[in-house]
Amino acid sequence: MKSQKLEGVIIAMPTPLLENEDIDIQSLHGLIDYCVDEGANGIMLAGTMGEGPAMIDSQKYLLIEAAMEHTKGRVPILATVPCASTRRCLKDVEVANQAKVDYIVCTSPFYYKYPDPQSLIDHLTRIAENTDVPMIFYNASGFTNNPVDVDTMETILNMEKVRGVKDSSANFTNFVELLRRYPDRSDRPGCIMQGDESVFDISLLMGADGVVSGGGITSIKLLLELYSAGSAGDKGRAIECQRLFYRHLSELLMPNPQRNWMFNIKKKLSSMGVIPNAFATAPFMMNS
């Protein structure tokens, strides 16, 4: 039987680091408390924003263990296990199992091309066979370079241990088609979450269960308002919240959103007094 679906605003949390790229545990505790106090409905660790693929194993595992110990069930913790191979991924899954995370977040394997959808299904099946923790599939094809078509997304959504999907592919056509196939939020096999921050309003108005945002960590309350308006079908307010949110995000990342974006978001958190510094994994640049 499937557990209760995720919904609302899930924050893909940056990872506070020391200058040597080890986890800054004290700052990690403070950042978690900030997310919880602001009202986030869940925290996603070690994803794209969390620098999971860039951290060495010992630090990634420390991140997961320390976050679980400090959060103490206040909000769900989603641990991302992005890897280039199934065997490599299973090592991360073992750590997530031991830490008793609330959800394991799986991406497509990356670096190598896997054009056959069955390779992804086999990958997720192997993970499912090695965990009792509910799984979320994270479609981050822009980073993994392995696109996922809507039929495969639907197959994944209906897998026994999968509780939902987060789509950051920026393929809005496929995302909307998945929503059309499951128009009733209460009768879906799992949650359908939008990760493309440019279309949160439209996605929620179309019936998405929630949003997952990394850049939104500096404006959680605004995202919660956007979620409430979109879920209630308040088109005008949802669009206005989206405009305010995306303007804030654009100002944070401009003039070039692809340049130093990790540092810029951490720098903003530092200027807010949430974390003490903006150290990131090399070769992310340490200047704006």
C-alpha positions, 0 to 999 in steps of 0.5 A: 500500500502506498503511503501519503503523498508529498505535497506543498513546497519542498526545498532542495537545500544547499549544503553549507560547507567549510573552505575545505569542502567538508560539511559545516555541521553547525551551519547545516543545523541552522539552515535546517532550522531556518527551512522548518521555521519558514514553513517548508513541507520537506527538505531535499538533500544532496541533489543538484542544489545540494551539490551531491554529485560533487561531494566526496562520499564521506561528506555526502554520507555525513550530510545525510546522517547529520540532517536526519539526526538534527531534523528529528522528524519535523519535516520529511527528509529526501536524500538524493542518490545521483550516480553514474551506475546502478552498483554505485548508486546502491552504495548510497542507498545503503547509507540512506537506509541506515539513516532512516531517511523518509524518501530516497530520490533517484535520478537517471544515471549520468555521464553515459547515454542510456537511450533505451527506457528499459535501462532506467526501469531496470536501474530503479527496479534494482534500487527498489529491491534494495530498500524499503524506503519510499522512492521519488524519481527526479527527472533532471535530464538537463544534468544527467543528459538522459531524457525521459519520455512521458510514457516512461515517467508514467511507468515509473510513477506506477512502480510499487515503491515509487511515491512520486516524481519531481520533473526538472526537465523543463519539458513542460509538454511532457509534464502537462501530459502526465498531469492530464493522465492523472487529473484527480490529485486524490487518485494518483499513484504518487505525487507529481511535483514541478522542479522548473521554477519558471512554471510553478504557477501554471503547474499548480493551477493544472493540478501539480501536487507541489513544487521543489525549489533550490533557488526558492530557499530565500523566499520560502514563504512566498512559495507557500503563498504561491502553492496555496493560491495555485492549489486553490485555483486562484489564478490571479494571485498565483500568477502574481506570486510567480512574478514576484518569485521569479523576479527575485530569483532573476535578480539573484542569478543575473546577469548570467543565470548559468554563471556562479549560480551556486555561489550566488544563492549561498551568498544571498543566504549568507547576507541574510545571516542564515549561513556564515559563508558561501563556500561551494565545491570547486570548480564553482566560482567564488565570485558574483 
